[in-house]
Amino acid sequence: MDYIAIVGGLLLAWTFVQLICWISTSKRCNKKLPPGPIPLPLIGNLHNILGGQPHQSLTKLAEKYGPIISLRLGQITTVVISSSAVAKEVIQKQDLAFSSRTIPDAIHALNHYQFSVIWLPVHSRWRSLRKIMNTYIFSGNRLDANQHLRSQKIQDLIAYCRRCSQTGDAVNIGQAAFETSMNLLSSTIFSKDVVDPYANSGKEFKDAVCKITEEAGKPNLADYFPLLKRIDPQGIRRCVGKNFDKLLQQIEVLIDERLEESRKSPTRDSIDVLDVLLNTSQEDPEAIDRNHIERLCLDLFIAGTDTTSNTLEWAMVEIMRKPDIMEKAKAELAEVIGKGKIVEEADVARLPYLQYIVKETLRMYPTVPFMIRKVDQDVEACGYFVPRASQVLVNLWSIGRDPTIWEEPLVFKPERFWGSKVDVRGQDFEFIPFGAGRRICPGLPLANRTVPVMLGSLLNSFDWKAEGDIAPADLDVEERFGITLARARPLRAVPVLL
């Protein structure tokens, strides 16, 4: 009890000092913070976001206080943006000022923030890593060259589902999509698959990735009270570090295997992403070293698998809940490429309704609910003062459901994109599921190719019914909040051969 009292007293004193500094800064600048609920002593507005769904809680606060609000989360000033107009003002017009990211304490595990392109500040190292990704992984030429690998992984997915249909087993849609995405990435980077769906070997990978995104997205006292970082009171950093280590061990083995192969056979014919990264490191160690290669692969495995599998799972559950959408999608697929055929990337341009389904999924279930930014100096946004070191959250989930932009925003209606030029590439701020500005997701070109092909192939190869003969209308859409937005319960569906 004495220890708790001491900690509580220190926190109270520190919060009081911070509050005085905050008030004096606001007065000195003669500008006001965005509106928001009155903070309580010590905890500030933490009580306003508790409950497991912060993106929904902040949406409700925006309805009351406006499209840009300020909160005091413990000792941290947080500005929340919930409208496309304000997001455009901040991200497009002041992108550099808002280009840094608040680094959750969880990402300090194994010092990941020092190497990760996702969390590095916009300096020379970040630019070097982004250039490498854009040139050697996500460029149009590189994606075209690896198209056959993606096609093979989609065929593997359909073969797995066909085997399940023959035995009457349900497919865990998210798990199957995750394993496909994982093998797609690993075959591109390492020229080998890392999971076997028949041996359920992808479960450990998925569990580790899900644990990382879920834990890192949790409200963490260590983020709101820096004094607590040393003790990690909720164990979040320890948990994330444990799962980082699981994935890094696998990556280190793959890299060591390649280095050994290169020693034995210096004139290997095949050149994949890992070869390019290792060669670049050898030629210019300042551009990228072994640590950065390992962490880059870790970032790709986390960001490129969970987001894809979540999007596919959300799309499938919404389609299954609405048989008329399923019917329209199947009719388009049958007419354009023929019933039962696997969709190829070149087919997608001729499948507008399939594209609308993907867009509508991303509107309602953005890959990440928040775009996380930070200001490194005092700035002004929409006439309000945003003090240095403030955390800035752009609520993409809220923007995608804004009734002033979207008619019937809570209804899954792909037709709303008919004739619309709104796109995901970061220029239309009412629809920025991959972010915008210099921090836009570098994997967007790969996602644009992968998700429609995977979804279209599943729809064109099988009919689908929920496990246990659950009625379509009874399928739930409950969310599990984290850095990414997942379903609370996995979608299990039985494929029926056409």
Salt bridges, closest charged atoms under 4 A:
GLU89 OE1 - LYS93 NZ 3.58
ASP95 OD1 - ARG373 NH1 3.53
ASP95 OD2 - ARG438 NE 2.92
ASP105 OD1 - LYS229 NZ 3.82
ASP105 OD2 - ARG237 NE 2.93
ASP144 OD1 - ARG449 NH2 2.94
ASP156 OD2 - LYS153 NZ 3.85
ASP193 OD1 - LYS153 NZ 2.83
ASP207 OD2 - LYS203 NZ 2.81
GLU214 OE1 - ARG480 NE 3.47
GLU215 OE2 - LYS211 NZ 3.93
GLU215 OE2 - LYS218 NZ 2.86
ASP232 OD2 - ARG238 NH1 3.39
ASP256 OD1 - ARG290 NH2 3.01
GLU257 OE1 - LYS192 NZ 3.26
GLU260 OE1 - ARG263 NH2 2.95
GLU260 OE2 - LYS264 NZ 3.98
GLU261 OE1 - ARG258 NE 3.57
GLU261 OE1 - ARG268 NE 3.69
ASP272 OD1 - ARG258 NH1 2.79
ASP275 OD1 - ARG258 NH1 3.20
ASP275 OD2 - ARG268 NH1 2.86
ASP289 OD1 - HIS292 ND1 2.74
GLU294 OE2 - ARG290 NE 2.62
ASP299 OD1 - HIS112 NE2 2.95
GLU313 OE2 - ARG487 NE 3.97
GLU318 OE1 - ARG321 NH1 3.23
GLU318 OE1 - LYS322 NZ 3.01
GLU345 OE2 - ARG150 NE 2.53
GLU345 OE1 - ARG449 NH1 3.26
ASP347 OD1 - ARG350 NH2 2.88
GLU360 OE1 - ARG363 NE 2.83
GLU360 OE2 - ARG416 NE 3.00
ASP376 OD1 - LYS374 NZ 3.76
GLU380 OE1 - LYS31 NZ 2.26
GLU408 OE1 - LYS413 NZ 2.93
GLU415 OE2 - LYS328 NZ 2.75
ASP423 OD2 - ARG425 NE 3.08
ASP463 OD1 - LYS330 NZ 3.26
GLU467 OE1 - ARG492 NE 2.84
ASP476 OD2 - ARG487 NH2 3.68
ASP476 OD1 - ARG489 NH2 3.40
GLU478 OE1 - ARG489 NH2 2.80
GLU479 OE1 - HIS55 NE2 2.75
GLU479 OE2 - ARG401 NH2 3.66
